[in-house]
Amino acid sequence: MLPIPVPRLAPIPSVSYLILCANRDEFLARPTLPAALHSFGADDAAGRVLSGRDALAGGTWLGLAPASGRVALLTNITEPPQSLPSSRGALAAAFLLAPPAAPLDDLFPPAAEYAGFNLLLLAPAWSGGALSFPADSAPADTLEHGGAALLTNGGARKPLHARALSPAERAGGGQSNGVDGAGAEAWPKVVEGRALFAAAVAAAPPPPDDAAEEDTETRDAALASRLFALLRTTAPAPVRAREELRRTVCVAPLAVPLGGAGEAGVYATRVATVLLVRRDGAARFAERDVWVAGGGEGGGEAGTGTGAVLAEPGAGERLWRLRVGAEAPGAASLLESAAGLAAGVV
C-alpha cells in the first residue's frame, strides 16, 4: 500500500477545516469491500464507521467515525514481505471504534508486533459549536480531547510509539511509506503531492459570509475534483520496479514479487479518497475507483498484459455527505449518499 495522504488542519480560505486526500495502492487480487457504513462486524448493528474494508484481514486503510469525528489513515512501510499474525488495518479500526477517552496504550499495546506502518490519528474537539483539531489540548498518547498524532513502529516488529504532528504537517503534510524521521518526507511523490495540494487548496476562493449551503457544496465539489486530479498524477518516466514507487502519486499496474519463488501479483492504485470536514461538522467522503481487476490476458493499457482495467473518471464513485461530531447539530446523520457503477470494468 503506497497512499499519499495530505492532511490540512490549519485555518485556510475555505469552509473546510480538515482536507485529506489519499490513494490506496494494493494488489488488485486482494479482496476489498467498498466504502460503506459498518462496525467491522461488532455486535451492535449500527454503522459506526465509514470506510472501505480489507476483506482478507478485516481492517481498513482510511476511515471516519461519524459520531466522534475521528479519522484514521494507514500506510505500510516499504520493507521485505513480512508474515506476522497481527493486522495493521485492525489498528485503524480499533481507534475508530474506541470511546473518546481511551488511552492509546489501551488500544495499541506497545509490545505488540506488526509489520511496518505509519498511522495518522485525528480526534477533533468542539468549542462554541465549531470543530477543531487542537495542537496542544492533550498529549499525543491520549488524544482524549482532540488532537492529531502519528502512530508508527518504524519497521516490522519494532515497538509502537506516537508523536504529535508538527505545525508544518498540520498546515499541509504528506505521509509516505518511508520511516518517520528517516527521509520519508523527502520522497518525490510526497514533495510533488504537497505542492499540488497547496495549489488545489489555494484555488478555492473563500465563500462570502452569507453563502448559501448550495454554494458551499459547489465549492466543496470543485475542491474535491481538483484533489482527485492530484491523486491521478503519475511520474514522467514509467515506474518499472517496486523500489521506484516513491516517484509516483498514482501507480499504474505493475508486476510485484509476492515473496514466493517466481511469484508475482499485479499491484496498482485501486481507489482514491477525498475527505472534507467543515468546522460545523458537515463532511464529504468520496471514494473513487482507479484501477480494478479485469478478466483475461491483454486487458488494461496497451502493452501491460495485466488484465487490469482503468475505470473512467467519475465512474465507480461512492459519495457520502454526513454531519459528524457529538456536539454538532444532527450529529452523525447521513445527509446523502450516492454510488455509481464503474464503466468498462470486466
C-alpha positions in Angstrom: 0.0 0.0 0.0 1.5 3.3 -1.1 -1.0 6.1 -0.5 -0.1 9.8 -0.5 -2.4 11.4 2.1 -2.1 15.1 2.7 -4.0 16.3 5.8 -4.7 20.0 6.2 -5.7 21.1 9.7 -4.8 24.8 9.8 -7.3 27.6 9.1 -7.5 28.1 5.3 -9.5 30.3 2.9 -12.3 27.7 2.7 -15.2 26.4 4.7 -13.4 23.0 5.1 -11.2 22.6 8.1 -9.9 19.1 7.5 -8.9 18.4 4.0 -7.4 15.0 3.3 -6.8 13.0 0.1 -5.2 9.6 -0.3 -4.6 6.8 -2.7 -4.8 3.1 -1.7 -2.2 1.1 -3.6 -2.6 -2.7 -3.3 -2.5 -5.9 -5.2 -5.6 -6.0 -7.5 -6.4 -9.5 -6.4 -6.7 -8.7 -2.7 -10.4 -9.0 -1.6 -11.7 -5.5 -0.8 -15.1 -4.0 0.2 -16.0 -0.5 -1.0 -16.7 2.3 1.4 -19.9 1.9 3.5 -21.2 2.5 7.0 -20.4 -0.5 9.2 -18.9 -1.6 12.5 -16.2 -4.1 11.5 -18.5 -6.9 12.5 -19.1 -5.6 16.0 -22.2 -6.8 17.8 -24.1 -3.6 17.6 -25.8 -3.3 14.2 -25.4 0.5 13.8 -22.8 1.7 11.3 -20.3 3.4 13.5 -17.5 3.8 10.8 -17.5 4.9 7.2 -14.7 3.2 5.3 -13.6 0.7 2.8 -12.5 -2.7 4.2 -9.8 -5.2 3.6 -11.9 -8.3 3.3 -8.9 -10.5 3.9 -7.6 -9.1 7.2 -10.8 -7.3 8.2 -9.4 -3.8 8.9 -9.2 -0.6 6.9 -6.7 1.9 5.4 -8.8 5.0 5.8 -11.9 5.6 7.8 -14.2 8.2 9.5 -16.2 7.6 12.7 -19.2 10.0 12.2 -20.3 10.2 15.8 -16.9 11.2 17.2 -15.4 12.7 14.1 -12.3 10.6 14.4 -10.2 9.8 11.3 -7.5 7.1 10.8 -5.3 6.7 7.8 -2.8 3.9 7.4 0.3 3.5 5.2 2.5 0.4 5.2 6.3 0.9 5.4 8.1 -0.4 2.4 10.2 -3.3 3.6 10.7 -7.0 2.7 7.5 -9.1 2.9 6.6 -10.0 6.5 4.5 -12.8 7.9 3.0 -11.6 11.1 -0.4 -12.6 12.7 -1.3 -9.0 13.7 -3.2 -6.9 11.2 -2.2 -3.3 10.7 -5.6 -2.4 9.4 -7.1 -3.6 12.7 -5.2 -0.7 14.4 -7.1 1.8 12.4 -10.4 0.0 13.2 -9.6 0.0 16.9 -9.0 3.7 17.0 -12.2 4.5 15.1 -14.4 2.3 17.3 -12.9 3.3 20.6 -14.6 5.6 23.2 -13.2 9.2 23.1 -11.2 8.9 26.3 -9.5 5.6 25.6 -5.7 6.0 26.0 -3.6 4.9 23.0 -1.7 2.3 25.2 -5.0 0.5 25.8 -5.8 0.4 22.0 -2.3 -0.3 20.8 -0.1 -2.3 23.2 3.5 -1.0 22.7 4.9 -4.5 22.8 2.6 -5.9 20.0 4.4 -7.0 16.8 3.2 -5.6 13.5 4.8 -5.2 10.0 6.0 -1.7 9.5 3.3 1.0 9.4 2.5 4.7 9.8 -0.9 5.5 11.2 -2.4 9.1 11.2 -4.8 9.6 14.1 -7.1 12.6 14.2 -9.5 13.3 17.1 -11.5 16.5 16.9 -12.7 18.8 19.7 -15.7 21.0 19.8 -15.8 24.6 21.2 -18.6 27.1 20.7 -20.2 24.8 18.1 -17.0 24.7 15.9 -14.8 21.7 15.2 -11.1 21.8 15.6 -8.0 19.5 15.9 -6.2 21.4 18.7 -2.4 21.2 18.7 -1.9 21.2 22.5 -5.1 20.2 24.2 -3.9 16.7 25.1 -0.6 14.8 25.0 -0.1 12.6 21.9 -0.5 9.4 24.0 -4.1 10.1 24.9 -5.9 12.2 22.2 -8.7 12.5 24.8 -10.0 15.9 23.9 -8.8 16.3 20.4 -5.6 16.3 18.5 -3.5 15.0 15.7 -0.8 12.4 16.0 1.2 9.8 14.1 1.5 6.3 15.5 4.3 4.2 14.0 6.7 1.4 14.7 9.4 2.4 12.2 9.5 -1.1 10.8 8.5 -4.7 11.4 8.5 -6.0 15.0 9.6 -2.7 16.5 7.9 -1.0 19.4 4.9 1.3 18.8 5.2 5.0 19.6 3.2 8.1 18.9 4.1 11.7 18.4 2.0 14.9 17.8 2.0 16.3 14.3 4.3 19.3 13.7 2.8 22.7 12.7 4.1 22.2 9.2 2.4 18.8 9.0 -0.8 20.3 10.3 -0.7 23.0 7.7 -0.3 20.6 4.8 1.7 17.4 5.4 2.3 14.3 3.4 2.5 10.7 4.7 4.5 8.2 2.7 5.7 4.6 3.1 9.0 5.6 4.5 10.3 5.5 8.0 9.3 8.5 10.1 12.3 10.8 10.7 14.4 9.0 8.2 13.7 10.9 5.0 10.1 9.8 4.4 9.0 13.4 3.9 11.5 13.8 1.0 10.1 11.1 -1.2 9.5 12.6 -4.7 5.7 11.8 -4.6 5.3 13.4 -1.2 7.2 16.6 -2.3 5.1 16.8 -5.5 1.9 15.9 -3.8 2.3 18.6 -1.2 3.0 21.2 -3.9 -0.1 20.2 -5.9 -2.2 20.0 -2.8 -1.2 23.6 -1.8 -2.2 24.8 -5.3 -5.5 22.9 -5.2 -6.4 24.5 -1.9 -5.2 28.0 -2.9 -7.6 27.8 -5.9 -10.6 27.5 -3.5 -11.9 31.1 -3.1 -13.2 32.0 0.4 -17.0 31.9 0.4 -18.9 35.1 1.4 -20.2 35.2 5.0 -23.8 34.8 3.7 -23.0 32.0 1.2 -25.9 29.6 0.7 -25.5 25.9 1.5 -25.8 25.1 -2.2 -22.9 27.5 -3.0 -20.8 25.9 -0.3 -21.5 22.4 -1.7 -20.5 23.6 -5.1 -17.1 24.9 -3.7 -16.6 21.6 -1.9 -17.3 19.6 -5.0 -14.9 21.7 -7.1 -12.1 21.3 -4.4 -12.7 17.5 -4.4 -12.4 17.4 -8.1 -9.0 19.1 -8.0 -7.9 16.7 -5.3 -9.0 13.7 -7.3 -7.0 15.1 -10.2 -3.9 15.4 -7.9 -4.3 11.7 -6.9 -4.1 10.7 -10.6 -0.7 12.3 -11.1 1.9 9.9 -12.5 5.7 10.1 -12.8 7.2 11.4 -16.0 9.0 8.2 -16.6 7.2 4.8 -16.2 7.7 3.0 -12.9 9.3 -0.4 -13.6 10.1 -1.7 -10.1 8.7 -1.6 -6.6 11.7 0.5 -5.5 10.6 3.2 -7.8 7.0 3.6 -6.4 8.2 6.5 -4.3 8.3 8.6 -7.6 4.7 8.4 -8.5 1.5 9.5 -6.8 -0.7 7.2 -8.9 0.6 3.7 -9.6 -0.2 2.1 -12.9 -0.4 -1.7 -12.9 2.9 -3.2 -12.0 4.1 -6.8 -11.5 5.4 -7.0 -8.0 7.0 -10.2 -6.4 4.8 -11.8 -3.7 7.7 -13.3 -1.8 7.5 -16.8 -3.2 9.8 -18.3 -5.8 9.0 -16.6 -9.1 5.5 -15.5 -7.9 4.3 -12.0 -8.7 1.0 -10.1 -8.4 -0.4 -7.1 -10.2 -0.1 -4.0 -7.9 -1.7 -0.6 -8.6 -3.6 2.3 -7.2 -7.0 0.8 -6.5 -9.1 3.7 -5.0 -8.6 7.4 -4.4 -10.4 9.0 -1.5 -11.1 12.7 -0.6 -12.4 13.7 2.8 -13.5 17.3 3.6 -14.8 18.2 7.1 -16.1 21.7 7.8 -16.0 23.5 11.1 -19.7 23.0 11.5 -19.3 19.2 11.3 -20.6 18.8 7.7 -18.4 16.2 5.9 -18.0 15.0 2.4 -16.4 11.5 2.0 -15.8 10.4 -1.6 -14.2 7.2 -2.8 -13.4 6.6 -6.5 -12.2 3.5 -8.3 -8.9 3.9 -10.2 -7.6 0.5 -11.3 -9.7 -2.6 -10.9 -9.1 -6.2 -11.7 -10.1 -7.2 -15.2 -10.5 -10.5 -16.9 -8.1 -12.4 -19.1 -4.7 -11.6 -20.7 -4.2 -8.4 -22.6 -6.6 -6.2 -20.7 -5.8 -2.8 -19.4 -3.5 -0.3 -21.0 -1.9 -1.4 -24.3 1.2 -3.4 -23.7 0.8 -4.1 -20.0 -0.8 -7.5 -20.3 -2.0 -7.2 -16.7 -5.7 -7.9 -17.2 -6.4 -4.7 -15.4 -9.0 -2.1 -16.5 -8.8 1.7 -15.9 -12.1 3.0 -14.6 -13.2 6.2 -16.3 -13.0 9.4 -14.2 -16.2 9.7 -12.1 -17.1 6.0 -12.6 -17.3 3.8 -9.6 -17.5 6.7 -7.2 -19.2 6.4 -3.8 -20.2 9.8 -2.2 -21.3 10.3 1.3 -22.4 13.6 2.8 -22.7 13.4 6.6 -22.8 15.6 9.7 -20.3 14.4 12.2 -19.4 15.1 15.8 -21.3 14.5 19.1 -21.8 18.2 19.6 -22.8 19.0 16.0 -26.5 19.6 15.1 -27.9 16.4 13.7 -24.9 14.5 14.9 -23.7 11.6 12.8 -26.7 11.9 10.5 -26.4 10.8 6.8 -27.3 13.7 4.6 -26.9 12.0 1.3 -25.2 9.0 -0.3 -24.7 8.0 -3.9 -23.0 5.2 -5.7 -22.1 4.7 -9.3 -21.1 1.6 -11.2 -17.6 1.5 -12.7 -17.7 1.8 -16.5 -15.7 -0.6 -18.6 -14.9 -3.0 -15.7 -14.9 -6.6 -16.8 
